[in-house]
Amino acid sequence: MQGSSLHLILFDFSLSSVGSDNITAGTLAYMDPFIRDPGRRRWDDHAERFSAALTLYEMAAGALPGWASAEGLPPQLEGELDVDRTVFDPSIRDRMVEFFRRALVRDVRQRFASAGDMLREWRNIFHETRTDIQHSTVHPRERTCPVSEAQLDTQIGLLELSPQALDTLSRRNVNTVSELIKLNRSRVRVWTGVGVKTRNELSDIIGQLQTRLLEDQQLRQLDTGDTTIVSVDRLFQQIMPKATKATDPTRLRFLNEYLGRLDEEAPRGVHNVHWPTPAAISGHLGIETLIVRELIDKVVTQWGKIKAITDLREEIVSLLEDNGGVMTAVELADAVLLRRGSVQDSPLRERWSYAGLRAAVETELSKQEPRWLLRRSGSRFLIADNRERRGEELADYANDLGELADECANQYPLLSPVRALEKIRAVPAPESFSL
């Protein structure tokens, strides 16, 4: 806690026992290649800040520089490292290039003198950009087209939009008003990687243009048409309708508990979700277990008729395929949240994602031949692909790895990366799983 604000601080002890003269220890792609230069050749603060700069680069550009690789750079390196200016957002490109050229320069005397200097300069990039944007959103009159006068062939660049909104549309190849008004506003409001203000700005201007340029029938088609990907928020609304005077209070209490104890604080944990059994629900709510089972049968049957749940079940199959055939419930829910988005704040967005995932998982398990199985492992729930009848061995393997990870994390001092990898490889893997 600093002042009234919470700050995340990470402590990495993985190399705490390594001597400062061992300049080959660590993740090669993030290591300072110039540490081998005469006069250095020992791990120092400059090398730490070089690694931090590469992490910032990866966050800003979406990937490490092209010259960074798992094998690291050659031992002997001539000249300076190149900073590709094309990978950065145009609105901050020049400042980003200047920052990284200084942070990654060969001569440590020209680098930032401290982490504090780096932080101040990093913040200034965005502070100056916001200042520029505030002054640049007022376009010269002859270069803009008011929304009230825009036509289908009007170029997006002529509209009075913020640089962030223009960049967002440019990255999605939306260049004219005719392309802009085809976007569904509900989907725009849950675009991932786009700030809330920008999403709201685009949603508002799309609404204005649609109202003026589209017929009523076209508007209705856009509002109710197939949006392909349903957000976590809309998915949750379909499995947990708003309570009305006609809502059965027993059913409402059941759903709140079954979908993760939504009406109060649920048990917390890094790897677990609150997915109680019928007996646990019965004990917590004071409802007979038989009634709980009847309610489960009813809601699962209803969920099986919802297209959004069916689509999510297909998405889960795809996610399992991409992740070795087995994932924890939390990992799956986080992946769904990342793909579909939510306008809610944490922790509500995560709890709604967990709820949607449980609805999809339980609906699949109610089928005659479910494509996955559900396994409880301590505080974790594992979902394993069972289409080839290998779900049990996948779940066993994931459980063994989880127990090994807990064991390694509790060792002091921590195992070296090489030793940890040896232990992992010693765990027998299923034939269907290549480590």
TORKE-906525 format. One record per atom (N, C-alpha, C): x, y, z. Coordinates in steps of 0.1 Angstrom, whole numbers, padded with zeros to 4 digits, always signed. Example, Ala and Ser with C-alpha at 12.3 -4.5 7.8 and 13.67 -1.06 7.14 Angstrom:
REM residues 2
+0132-0057+0078/+0123-0045+0078/+0132-0033+0078/+0128-0022+0071/+0137-0011+0071/+0129+0000+0079/
//
This chain:
REM residues 435
+0008-0012+0000/+0000+0000+0000/+0009+0012+0000/+0007+0021-0010/+0014+0034-0010/+0003+0045-0010/+0003+0052+0002/-0008+0062+0003/-0021+0055+0004/-0030+0059-0004/-0043+0052-0004/-0045+0043-0016/-0034+0040-0023/-0035+0032-0035/-0028+0018-0033/-0034+0008-0039/-0028-0005-0038/-0018-0007-0050/-0007-0013-0047/+0003-0016-0057/+0007-0030-0057/+0009-0036-0069/+0013-0050-0069/+0029-0050-0070/+0035-0058-0060/+0049-0059-0060/+0052-0074-0061/+0061-0077-0071/+0065-0091-0073/+0079-0093-0068/+0081-0104-0061/+0094-0108-0056/+0098-0121-0063/+0109-0121-0070/+0114-0133-0078/+0126-0138-0071/+0125-0149-0064/+0137-0154-0057/+0144-0166-0065/+0140-0168-0078/+0145-0179-0085/+0160-0179-0087/+0166-0167-0087/+0180-0166-0089/+0187-0161-0077/+0181-0162-0065/+0186-0155-0053/+0199-0162-0048/+0201-0175-0052/+0213-0182-0047/+0224-0181-0058/+0222-0174-0069/+0232-0174-0080/+0241-0162-0078/+0254-0164-0079/+0264-0153-0077/+0263-0143-0088/+0267-0130-0084/+0266-0119-0094/+0275-0120-0105/+0285-0129-0104/+0295-0131-0115/+0290-0141-0125/+0279-0147-0122/+0273-0157-0132/+0264-0150-0141/+0269-0145-0153/+0262-0137-0162/+0254-0145-0172/+0254-0158-0171/+0246-0167-0180/+0234-0172-0174/+0231-0169-0161/+0219-0174-0155/+0207-0165-0157/+0196-0171-0160/+0184-0163-0163/+0178-0167-0176/+0167-0160-0179/+0160-0162-0192/+0168-0154-0203/+0174-0161-0212/+0183-0155-0222/+0177-0144-0230/+0164-0146-0234/+0158-0136-0242/+0157-0122-0236/+0157-0122-0222/+0155-0109-0215/+0169-0104-0210/+0180-0110-0212/+0192-0107-0206/+0200-0096-0214/+0207-0088-0207/+0215-0077-0213/+0227-0083-0220/+0228-0082-0233/+0239-0088-0240/+0252-0080-0238/+0251-0068-0234/+0263-0059-0232/+0269-0061-0219/+0264-0070-0211/+0270-0072-0198/+0284-0079-0199/+0286-0084-0211/+0299-0091-0214/+0310-0081-0218/+0306-0068-0219/+0316-0058-0223/+0326-0055-0212/+0338-0051-0216/+0349-0049-0206/+0344-0038-0196/+0348-0041-0184/+0344-0031-0173/+0331-0035-0166/+0324-0045-0171/+0312-0050-0165/+0313-0064-0161/+0308-0073-0168/+0310-0088-0166/+0306-0092-0152/+0297-0085-0146/+0291-0089-0134/+0276-0084-0134/+0267-0092-0128/+0253-0088-0128/+0252-0075-0120/+0245-0065-0126/+0244-0052-0120/+0230-0046-0122/+0228-0034-0116/+0215-0028-0117/+0212-0024-0132/+0222-0021-0140/+0220-0018-0154/+0213-0030-0161/+0218-0042-0158/+0213-0054-0164/+0198-0056-0160/+0195-0054-0147/+0182-0055-0142/+0172-0046-0150/+0177-0033-0151/+0168-0024-0158/+0167-0027-0173/+0177-0033-0179/+0176-0037-0193/+0165-0048-0194/+0165-0057-0185/+0155-0068-0185/+0141-0062-0183/+0140-0052-0174/+0127-0045-0172/+0122-0038-0185/+0132-0032-0192/+0129-0024-0204/+0123-0034-0215/+0129-0046-0216/+0124-0056-0225/+0110-0060-0222/+0107-0061-0209/+0094-0065-0205/+0084-0054-0209/+0088-0042-0207/+0079-0031-0211/+0077-0031-0226/+0088-0033-0233/+0087-0034-0248/+0077-0045-0252/+0078-0056-0246/+0069-0067-0249/+0054-0064-0246/+0052-0056-0235/+0038-0052-0232/+0033-0042-0242/+0042-0033-0246/+0038-0022-0255/+0036-0027-0270/+0045-0036-0274/+0044-0040-0288/+0037-0053-0290/+0035-0061-0279/+0029-0074-0280/+0038-0085-0283/+0051-0082-0284/+0061-0093-0286/+0075-0087-0283/+0085-0095-0280/+0098-0090-0278/+0104-0085-0292/+0114-0077-0291/+0121-0073-0304/+0125-0085-0312/+0126-0083-0325/+0130-0094-0334/+0143-0100-0331/+0152-0092-0325/+0166-0098-0322/+0166-0105-0309/+0156-0105-0301/+0155-0113-0288/+0150-0127-0292/+0156-0137-0286/+0152-0150-0288/+0155-0159-0276/+0150-0171-0276/+0152-0180-0265/+0167-0183-0263/+0175-0182-0274/+0189-0186-0273/+0197-0174-0269/+0191-0162-0268/+0198-0150-0265/+0206-0145-0277/+0213-0134-0275/+0222-0128-0285/+0235-0134-0286/+0243-0133-0297/+0256-0138-0297/+0265-0132-0287/+0275-0140-0282/+0284-0135-0271/+0291-0122-0276/+0295-0121-0288/+0302-0109-0293/+0292-0102-0302/+0289-0089-0298/+0279-0081-0305/+0285-0068-0308/+0284-0064-0321/+0289-0051-0325/+0278-0041-0326/+0281-0028-0323/+0271-0018-0325/+0260-0018-0315/+0249-0012-0319/+0237-0010-0310/+0226-0019-0314/+0216-0021-0306/+0204-0029-0309/+0194-0020-0316/+0187-0025-0326/+0177-0017-0333/+0164-0017-0326/+0157-0006-0326/+0143-0005-0321/+0134-0002-0333/+0125-0012-0335/+0116-0011-0347/+0104-0001-0343/+0104+0010-0349/+0094+0020-0346/+0080+0016-0351/+0079+0007-0361/+0066+0004-0367/+0057-0004-0358/+0063-0010-0347/+0054-0019-0338/+0046-0011-0328/+0049+0002-0327/+0042+0010-0316/+0030+0018-0322/+0021+0020-0313/+0009+0029-0316/+0014+0042-0321/+0008+0047-0333/+0013+0059-0339/+0013+0071-0329/+0003+0071-0320/+0001+0083-0311/+0013+0084-0301/+0020+0073-0299/+0031+0073-0289/+0044+0068-0295/+0044+0067-0308/+0056+0060-0315/+0069+0067-0312/+0070+0080-0315/+0082+0087-0313/+0088+0086-0299/+0079+0088-0289/+0083+0088-0275/+0087+0074-0271/+0080+0064-0276/+0084+0050-0273/+0098+0047-0278/+0101+0051-0291/+0114+0048-0297/+0125+0055-0289/+0122+0067-0285/+0132+0075-0277/+0135+0068-0264/+0124+0063-0257/+0125+0057-0244/+0134+0044-0245/+0130+0035-0255/+0137+0022-0256/+0151+0024-0261/+0154+0033-0270/+0168+0035-0274/+0176+0039-0262/+0171+0047-0253/+0179+0051-0242/+0180+0039-0232/+0169+0032-0230/+0169+0021-0220/+0178+0009-0225/+0180+0007-0238/+0187-0004-0244/+0200-0001-0250/+0205+0011-0248/+0217+0016-0254/+0229+0008-0248/+0239+0006-0256/+0251-0002-0251/+0258+0005-0240/+0261+0018-0241/+0269+0025-0231/+0260+0028-0218/+0262+0021-0207/+0254+0022-0196/+0253+0036-0190/+0263+0045-0193/+0263+0058-0189/+0252+0067-0195/+0248+0062-0207/+0237+0069-0214/+0223+0064-0211/+0222+0053-0203/+0210+0047-0199/+0203+0055-0187/+0191+0051-0183/+0185+0057-0172/+0194+0054-0159/+0195+0064-0151/+0204+0063-0139/+0198+0054-0128/+0184+0052-0128/+0178+0045-0118/+0164+0040-0123/+0158+0031-0115/+0145+0026-0119/+0135+0038-0118/+0137+0047-0108/+0128+0058-0107/+0128+0067-0119/+0140+0069-0125/+0141+0077-0137/+0133+0070-0148/+0135+0057-0149/+0127+0050-0160/+0112+0052-0158/+0108+0050-0145/+0093+0051-0143/+0088+0065-0146/+0095+0075-0142/+0091+0089-0145/+0090+0091-0160/+0100+0087-0168/+0100+0089-0182/+0089+0081-0189/+0086+0068-0183/+0076+0060-0189/+0062+0066-0187/+0060+0072-0175/+0047+0079-0172/+0046+0091-0181/+0057+0098-0183/+0056+0111-0191/+0052+0108-0205/+0055+0096-0210/+0051+0093-0224/+0036+0094-0225/+0029+0088-0216/+0014+0088-0217/+0008+0101-0212/+0015+0108-0203/+0010+0121-0198/+0010+0131-0210/+0022+0131-0217/+0023+0140-0228/+0014+0137-0239/+0012+0124-0241/+0002+0119-0252/-0012+0124-0249/-0016+0122-0236/-0029+0127-0232/-0031+0142-0234/-0020+0149-0231/-0021+0164-0233/-0022+0167-0248/-0014+0161-0256/-0015+0163-0271/-0029+0160-0276/-0035+0149-0271/-0048+0144-0276/-0058+0154-0272/-0057+0160-0260/-0067+0170-0256/-0067+0182-0265/-0055+0185-0271/-0055+0197-0280/-0057+0193-0294/-0056+0180-0298/-0057+0176-0312/-0071+0171-0315/-0080+0169-0306/-0093+0164-0309/-0102+0175-0315/-0098+0188-0315/-0105+0198-0321/-0098+0200-0335/-0105+0195-0345/-0099+0195-0359/-0102+0208-0366/-0094+0212-0375/-0097+0223-0384/-0110+0221-0391/-0118+0231-0391/-0132+0229-0396/-0133+0224-0410/-0123+0228-0419/-0124+0224-0433/-0119+0209-0434/-0114+0203-0424/-0109+0189-0425/-0118+0179-0418/-0129+0184-0413/-0138+0175-0406/-0152+0175-0412/-0159+0164-0409/-0173+0163-0413/-0182+0160-0401/-0191+0169-0398/-0200+0166-0386/-0207+0153-0388/-0210+0147-0377/-0217+0134-0378/-0231+0136-0384/-0237+0148-0382/-0250+0151-0388/-0250+0152-0403/-0238+0153-0409/-0237+0155-0423/-0230+0143-0430/-0225+0134-0422/-0217+0122-0428/-0226+0113-0436/-0220+0109-0447/-0227+0100-0456/-0220+0086-0456/-0226+0076-0463/-0221+0063-0463/-0206+0062-0469/-0203+0071-0478/-0189+0071-0484/-0180+0080-0477/-0184+0086-0466/-0175+0095-0458/-0163+0087-0452/-0151+0092-0453/-0140+0085-0447/-0140+0087-0432/-0136+0077-0425/-0136+0077-0410/-0127+0088-0405/-0116+0091-0412/-0106+0101-0408/-0112+0115-0408/-0123+0117-0414/-0129+0131-0415/-0139+0133-0403/-0143+0122-0396/-0152+0124-0384/-0144+0129-0372/-0151+0136-0364/-0145+0142-0352/-0143+0131-0341/-0134+0123-0343/-0131+0112-0334/-0117+0114-0327/-0116+0109-0315/-0103+0110-0308/-0093+0101-0315/-0080+0104-0314/-0069+0096-0320/-0070+0081-0316/-0074+0078-0303/-0076+0064-0299/-0087+0057-0307/-0098+0064-0309/-0109+0058-0316/-0105+0056-0331/-0098+0065-0337/-0094+0064-0351/-0084+0052-0352/-0075+0051-0343/-0065+0040-0343/-0072+0027-0341/-0082+0026-0332/-0089+0014-0330/-0096+0009-0343/-0103+0018-0350/-0110+0015-0362/-0100+0011-0373/-0088+0018-0374/-0078+0016-0384/-0073+0001-0383/-0071-0003-0370/-0065-0016-0368/-0075-0027-0371/-0088-0023-0372/-0099-0033-0376/-0103-0031-0391/-0095-0023-0398/-0098-0021-0412/-0112-0015-0415/-0116-0006-0406/-0129+0001-0408/-0125+0015-0413/-0128+0018-0425/-0123+0030-0432/-0134+0040-0436/-0147+0035-0437/-0157+0044-0442/-0169+0043-0432/-0178+0053-0433/-0190+0052-0425/-0199+0040-0428/-0199+0036-0441/-0207+0024-0444/-0202+0012-0437/-0189+0011-0435/-0184+0000-0428/-0186+0001-0413/-0185+0014-0408/-0187+0016-0394/-0201+0013-0389/-0211+0016-0396/-0225+0014-0392/-0229+0000-0392/-0221-0009-0398/-0224-0023-0399/-0220-0030-0385/-0212-0023-0377/-0208-0029-0365/-0219-0029-0355/-0220-0040-0347/-0230-0041-0337/-0225-0034-0324/-0233-0025-0319/-0228-0016-0308/-0225-0025-0295/-0233-0035-0293/-0231-0044-0282/-0217-0050-0282/-0213-0054-0294/-0200-0060-0295/-0189-0050-0294/-0191-0038-0299/-0181-0027-0297/-0178-0024-0283/-0189-0025-0275/-0188-0021-0260/-0180-0032-0252/-0177-0043-0258/-0169-0053-0251/-0157-0057-0259/-0152-0048-0268/-0140-0051-0275/-0129-0052-0265/-0120-0062-0266/-0109-0063-0257/-0097-0055-0262/-0089-0050-0253/-0077-0042-0257/-0080-0028-0261/-0093-0023-0258/-0097-0010-0261/-0102-0004-0248/-0098+0009-0245/-0103+0015-0233/-0118+0018-0232/-0123+0019-0220/-0137+0021-0218/-0142+0034-0225/-0134+0045-0224/-0139+0057-0230/-0139+0056-0245/-0129+0049-0251/-0129+0048-0265/-0141+0039-0270/-0144+0028-0263/-0155+0020-0266/-0168+0027-0266/-0170+0035-0255/-0182+0043-0254/-0183+0054-0265/-0172+0060-0268/-0172+0070-0278/-0176+0064-0292/-0171+0052-0295/-0174+0046-0308/-0188+0041-0308/-0193+0036-0296/-0207+0031-0295/-0216+0043-0298/-0213+0054-0292/-0222+0066-0293/-0223+0071-0307/-0212+0072-0314/-0212+0077-0327/-0218+0067-0337/-0216+0054-0335/-0222+0044-0343/-0237+0045-0342/-0242+0047-0329/-0256+0048-0327/-0262+0060-0334/-0255+0071-0334/-0260+0083-0341/-0261+0081-0356/-0250+0075-0362/-0250+0073-0376/-0260+0062-0380/-0262+0052-0372/-0272+0042-0376/-0286+0048-0376/-0289+0056-0366/-0302+0062-0365/-0305+0070-0377/-0295+0077-0382/-0298+0087-0393/-0297+0080-0407/-0288+0070-0408/-0285+0064-0421/-0292+0051-0424/-0297+0044-0414/-0303+0031-0416/-0318+0031-0414/-0324+0023-0421/-0339+0021-0420/-0342+0014-0407/-0354+0015-0402/-0358+0008-0389/-0355-0007-0390/-0359-0013-0401/-0357-0027-0402/-0342-0031-0401/-0333-0023-0408/-0319-0026-0407/-0314-0025-0393/-0319-0015-0386/-0314-0013-0372/-0318-0025-0363/-0330-0030-0365/-0335-0041-0357/-0326-0053-0360/-0322-0055-0373/-0314-0066-0377/-0300-0066-0370/-0295-0053-0369/-0282-0052-0363/-0283-0054-0348/-0294-0050-0342/-0295-0051-0327/-0298-0066-0323/-0305-0073-0332/-0309-0087-0328/-0301-0097-0336/-0293-0093-0345/-0286-0103-0354/-0276-0111-0347/-0271-0121-0354/-0261-0130-0348/-0248-0123-0346/-0244-0121-0334/-0232-0114-0331/-0220-0123-0329/-0222-0136-0333/-0211-0146-0333/-0206-0148-0319/-0200-0138-0312/-0194-0140-0299/-0203-0132-0289/-0209-0139-0280/-0217-0133-0269/-0208-0130-0258/-0209-0117-0253/-0200-0113-0241/-0204-0121-0229/-0195-0121-0219/-0198-0127-0206/-0210-0121-0200/-0212-0108-0201/-0223-0102-0195/-0236-0107-0201/-0237-0108-0214/-0250-0112-0220/-0252-0127-0218/-0241-0135-0217/-0242-0149-0214/-0248-0151-0200/-0243-0143-0191/-0248-0144-0177/-0263-0140-0176/-0267-0130-0183/-0281-0126-0183/-0290-0137-0188/-0285-0146-0197/-0293-0156-0202/-0295-0168-0192/-0285-0170-0184/-0285-0181-0174/-0291-0177-0161/-0290-0164-0158/-0295-0158-0145/-0303-0146-0148/-0316-0148-0152/-0325-0137-0155/-0327-0129-0143/-0331-0116-0145/-0334-0107-0134/-0346-0112-0126/-0345-0110-0113/-0356-0115-0105/-0368-0105-0106/-0380-0111-0107/-0392-0104-0107/-0402-0109-0096/-0414-0103-0095/-0423-0107-0085/-0427-0122-0087/-0426-0126-0100/-0431-0140-0103/-0420-0150-0101/-0408-0146-0098/-0396-0155-0097/-0398-0164-0084/-0396-0176-0086/-0396-0186-0075/-0384-0183-0066/-0386-0179-0053/-0375-0176-0045/-0366-0188-0042/-0371-0200-0041/-0363-0212-0039/-0354-0214-0051/-0359-0212-0063/-0351-0214-0075/-0340-0203-0076/-0343-0191-0072/-0334-0180-0072/-0322-0182-0062/-0326-0187-0050/-0315-0190-0040/-0307-0201-0045/-0313-0211-0051/-0305-0223-0057/-0295-0218-0067/-0300-0210-0077/-0291-0205-0088/-0280-0197-0082/-0282-0188-0073/-0272-0180-0067/-0261-0189-0061/-0265-0200-0054/-0255-0209-0048/-0248-0218-0059/-0256-0223-0068/-0251-0233-0078/-0241-0226-0087/-0243-0214-0090/-0235-0207-0100/-0223-0199-0093/-0221-0202-0080/-0209-0196-0074/-0212-0187-0062/-0223-0189-0056/-0227-0181-0044/-0226-0166-0048/-0234-0162-0057/-0234-0149-0063/-0239-0138-0054/-0248-0142-0045/-0254-0132-0036/-0246-0129-0024/-0234-0135-0022/-0226-0132-0011/-0212-0136-0014/-0203-0134-0005/-0189-0137-0007/-0187-0152-0008/-0181-0157-0019/-0178-0171-0021/-0164-0174-0015/-0161-0186-0012/-0148-0190-0008/-0138-0186-0018/-0127-0180-0014/-0117-0175-0023/-0105-0184-0025/-0098-0183-0036/-0086-0191-0038/-0080-0188-0052/-0067-0190-0054/-0061-0187-0067/-0066-0197-0078/-0068-0210-0074/-0070-0220-0084/-0084-0226-0083/-0093-0221-0074/-0106-0228-0072/-0117-0219-0075/-0128-0225-0079/-0141-0218-0081/-0151-0225-0071/-0162-0218-0068/-0171-0223-0059/-0182-0230-0067/-0180-0243-0069/-0190-0251-0076/-0195-0262-0066/-0205-0259-0058/-0209-0269-0048/-0216-0281-0053/-0216-0292-0046/-0223-0304-0049/-0238-0302-0045/-0247-0311-0050/-0261-0310-0045/-0262-0311-0030/-0254-0320-0024/-0254-0321-0009/-0250-0309-0002/-0239-0302-0008/-0234-0290-0002/-0244-0279-0003/-0251-0278-0014/-0262-0268-0016/-0273-0270-0006/-0277-0283-0005/-0287-0286+0004/-0284-0282+0019/-0271-0285+0023/-0267-0281+0036/-0267-0266+0038/-0262-0259+0028/-0261-0244+0029/-0274-0237+0029/-0283-0242+0021/-0296-0234+0019/-0307-0240+0027/-0305-0252+0032/-0316-0259+0039/-0327-0264+0030/-0323-0268+0018/-0333-0273+0008/-0330-0288+0007/-0340-0296+0006/-0338-0311+0005/-0330-0314-0008/-0321-0324-0006/-0312-0327-0017/-0320-0332-0029/-0331-0339-0027/-0339-0343-0039/-0344-0331-0047/-0349-0320-0040/-0353-0308-0047/-0342-0302-0054/-0330-0301-0048/-0318-0295-0055/-0315-0303-0068/-0316-0316-0067/-0313-0324-0079/-0324-0321-0090/-0336-0319-0086/-0347-0316-0096/-0344-0303-0102/-0340-0293-0094/-0337-0280-0099/-0326-0280-0109/-0315-0288-0106/-0304-0289-0115/-0308-0295-0128/-0316-0305-0128/-0321-0311-0140/-0329-0301-0149/-0337-0293-0142/-0345-0283-0149/-0337-0272-0156/-0327-0267-0148/-0319-0256-0154/-0310-0261-0165/-0304-0273-0163/-0295-0278-0173/-0303-0281-0186/-0315-0286-0185/-0323-0288-0197/-0326-0275-0204/-0329-0264-0196/-0331-0251-0202/-0318-0246-0209/-0307-0247-0202/-0294-0242-0208/-0291-0249-0221/-0295-0262-0222/-0292-0270-0234/-0299-0264-0246/-0309-0256-0244/-0316-0250-0255/-0312-0236-0259/-0302-0231-0251/-0297-0217-0253/-0285-0218-0263/-0286-0211-0274/-0275-0211-0284/-0262-0206-0278/-0262-0196-0270/-0250-0191-0265/-0243-0201-0256/-0250-0209-0249/-0244-0220-0241/-0238-0231-0250/-0245-0234-0261/-0241-0244-0270/-0228-0239-0277/-0227-0226-0281/-0215-0220-0287/-0204-0221-0277/-0206-0218-0264/-0196-0218-0254/-0191-0232-0252/-0199-0242-0253/-0194-0256-0252/-0185-0259-0263/-0188-0255-0275/-0179-0257-0286/-0165-0250-0284/-0166-0238-0278/-0154-0230-0275/-0145-0237-0265/-0152-0243-0255/-0144-0251-0245/-0137-0262-0251/-0143-0269-0261/-0136-0280-0268/-0124-0275-0275/-0125-0263-0281/-0114-0257-0288/-0103-0253-0278/-0107-0247-0267/-0097-0243-0257/-0089-0255-0251/-0096-0266-0249/-0090-0278-0244/-0080-0284-0254/-0084-0284-0267/-0075-0288-0277/-0062-0280-0278/-0063-0267-0275/-0052-0258-0276/-0043-0259-0264/-0048-0265-0253/-0041-0265-0241/-0038-0279-0235/-0035-0288-0244/-0031-0302-0240/-0042-0311-0236/-0055-0306-0237/-0066-0315-0234/-0071-0314-0220/-0064-0306-0211/-0069-0305-0197/-0066-0291-0192/-0076-0285-0185/-0074-0272-0179/-0082-0271-0166/-0077-0262-0157/-0085-0260-0145/-0097-0251-0149/-0108-0252-0140/-0119-0243-0142/-0116-0229-0143/-0107-0225-0134/-0103-0210-0134/-0096-0207-0147/-0087-0215-0152/-0080-0213-0164/-0090-0211-0176/-0099-0220-0176/-0110-0220-0187/-0118-0207-0186/-0122-0204-0174/-0130-0192-0172/-0123-0179-0176/-0110-0179-0172/-0102-0167-0176/-0100-0166-0191/-0099-0177-0198/-0097-0177-0212/-0110-0173-0219/-0121-0177-0214/-0134-0173-0219/-0136-0158-0217/-0133-0153-0205/-0134-0139-0202/-0125-0131-0211/-0113-0135-0214/-0104-0128-0223/-0109-0128-0237/-0115-0139-0242/-0121-0139-0256/-0133-0131-0257/-0142-0131-0247/-0155-0126-0249/-0157-0112-0242/-0149-0109-0232/-0149-0096-0226/-0161-0094-0217/-0160-0083-0209/-0171-0079-0200/-0169-0065-0196/-0180-0057-0195/-0179-0043-0191/-0179-0042-0176/-0181-0053-0168/-0181-0052-0154/-0167-0051-0148/-0166-0046-0136/-0153-0045-0129/-0151-0058-0122/-0138-0060-0118/-0134-0072-0110/-0139-0069-0096/-0144-0079-0088/-0143-0093-0092/-0156-0098-0098/-0166-0089-0101/-0178-0094-0107/-0177-0100-0120/-0168-0095-0129/-0166-0100-0142/-0161-0115-0141/-0152-0117-0132/-0147-0131-0131/-0158-0140-0125/-0166-0136-0116/-0176-0144-0110/-0187-0148-0121/-0190-0138-0129/-0199-0141-0140/-0194-0150-0150/-0181-0149-0152/-0174-0159-0162/-0174-0173-0156/-0171-0174-0143/-0172-0187-0136/-0186-0193-0137/-0196-0185-0135/-0210-0189-0136/-0213-0194-0150/-0210-0187-0160/-0212-0191-0174/-0205-0204-0177/-0193-0205-0172/-0186-0217-0175/-0192-0229-0168/-0197-0228-0156/-0204-0239-0150/-0216-0243-0157/-0224-0233-0162/-0236-0237-0169/-0232-0245-0182/-0222-0241-0189/-0218-0249-0201/-0212-0262-0197/-0204-0263-0187/-0198-0276-0183/-0209-0286-0179/-0218-0281-0170/-0228-0290-0165/-0238-0294-0176/-0240-0285-0185/-0249-0289-0196/-0243-0300-0205/-0230-0299-0207/-0223-0309-0215/-0223-0322-0208/-0221-0322-0195/-0220-0334-0187/-0234-0341-0186/-0244-0334-0189/-0258-0340-0188/-0261-0348-0201/-0253-0346-0211/-0255-0353-0224/-0251-0368-0223/-0256-0376-0232/-0254-0390-0232/-0239-0394-0233/-0232-0386-0242/-0218-0389-0244/-0211-0375-0243/-0208-0371-0231/-0202-0358-0229/-0187-0358-0234/-0183-0347-0239/-0170-0346-0246/-0159-0343-0236/-0162-0341-0223/-0152-0339-0213/-0157-0344-0200/-0148-0346-0191/-0151-0350-0177/-0147-0339-0167/-0153-0339-0156/-0150-0330-0145/-0144-0337-0133/-0133-0333-0129/-0126-0339-0118/-0122-0329-0107/-0126-0332-0095/-0122-0323-0084/-0108-0328-0078/-0099-0319-0077/-0085-0322-0072/-0082-0312-0062/-0084-0316-0049/-0082-0306-0038/-0091-0295-0039/-0086-0282-0041/-0094-0271-0042/-0096-0267-0057/-0091-0275-0066/-0092-0273-0080/-0102-0281-0087/-0108-0276-0098/-0117-0284-0106/-0109-0286-0120/-0108-0298-0124/-0101-0301-0137/-0112-0304-0147/-0111-0299-0159/-0119-0303-0171/-0110-0309-0181/-0112-0322-0184/-0103-0329-0193/-0111-0334-0205/-0105-0333-0217/-0111-0338-0230/-0112-0353-0229/-0125-0358-0231/-0127-0372-0230/-0133-0378-0243/-0131-0371-0254/-0136-0376-0267/-0130-0389-0271/-0117-0391-0268/-0110-0403-0271/-0109-0412-0259/-0117-0410-0249/-0117-0418-0237/-0104-0417-0229/-0097-0406-0230/-0085-0404-0223/-0086-0393-0212/-0098-0389-0209/-0100-0379-0199/-0094-0382-0186/-0096-0395-0181/-0091-0399-0168/-0076-0397-0167/-0069-0402-0177/-0054-0402-0177/-0049-0387-0178/-0056-0379-0186/-0052-0365-0186/-0054-0358-0173/-0065-0361-0167/-0068-0355-0153/-0058-0360-0143/-0055-0373-0144/-0045-0378-0134/-0031-0371-0136/-0027-0369-0149/-0015-0363-0152/-0015-0348-0146/-0026-0341-0149/-0027-0327-0145/-0026-0326-0129/-0033-0336-0123/-0033-0337-0108/-0019-0339-0103/-0012-0348-0109/+0002-0351-0105/+0011-0339-0106/+0009-0332-0118/+0018-0320-0120/+0014-0309-0110/+0001-0308-0107/-0003-0298-0097/+0003-0301-0083/+0003-0313-0079/+0009-0317-0066/+0024-0315-0066/+0030-0318-0077/+0045-0315-0078/+0048-0300-0077/+0039-0292-0084/+0042-0278-0084/+0040-0272-0069/+0030-0277-0062/+0029-0273-0048/+0041-0277-0040/+0046-0289-0043/+0057-0294-0035/+0070-0286-0038/+0072-0283-0051/+0084-0274-0054/+0083-0260-0049/+0071-0255-0048/+0069-0241-0043/+0072-0240-0028/+0070-0251-0021/+0072-0251-0007/+0086-0255-0003/+0095-0258-0012/+0109-0261-0009/+0117-0248-0007/+0126-0249+0002/+0135-0238+0005/+0149-0243+0007/+0159-0238-0001/+0156-0228-0011/+0149-0234-0023/+0144-0225-0032/+0137-0230-0044/+0146-0237-0053/+0140-0247-0060/+0148-0255-0070/+0152-0246-0081/+0164-0249-0087/+0168-0242-0099/+0159-0246-0110/+0158-0238-0121/+0150-0241-0132/+0153-0255-0138/+0166-0258-0139/+0170-0271-0145/+0164-0282-0136/+0166-0281-0123/+0162-0292-0114/+0146-0293-0114/+0139-0282-0115/+0124-0282-0115/+0120-0289-0128/+0127-0286-0139/+0123-0292-0152/+0125-0307-0152/+0136-0311-0145/+0139-0326-0144/+0128-0333-0136/+0123-0327-0125/+0112-0333-0118/+0099-0334-0126/+0097-0323-0134/+0084-0324-0142/+0085-0335-0152/+0097-0336-0159/+0098-0346-0169/+0098-0361-0163/+0101-0361-0150/+0100-0375-0144/+0086-0380-0142/+0076-0371-0142/+0062-0375-0141/+0058-0382-0154/+0053-0394-0154/+0049-0401-0166/+0037-0394-0172/+0039-0390-0185/+0029-0383-0193/+0021-0393-0201/+0008-0390-0203/-0001-0398-0211/+0005-0398-0226/+0001-0409-0233/+0006-0410-0247/+0000-0398-0255/-0011-0393-0252/-0018-0383-0259/-0012-0369-0256/-0003-0368-0247/+0002-0356-0242/+0017-0355-0244/+0022-0346-0252/+0036-0345-0255/+0041-0333-0247/+0051-0336-0238/+0056-0325-0230/+0066-0317-0237/
//
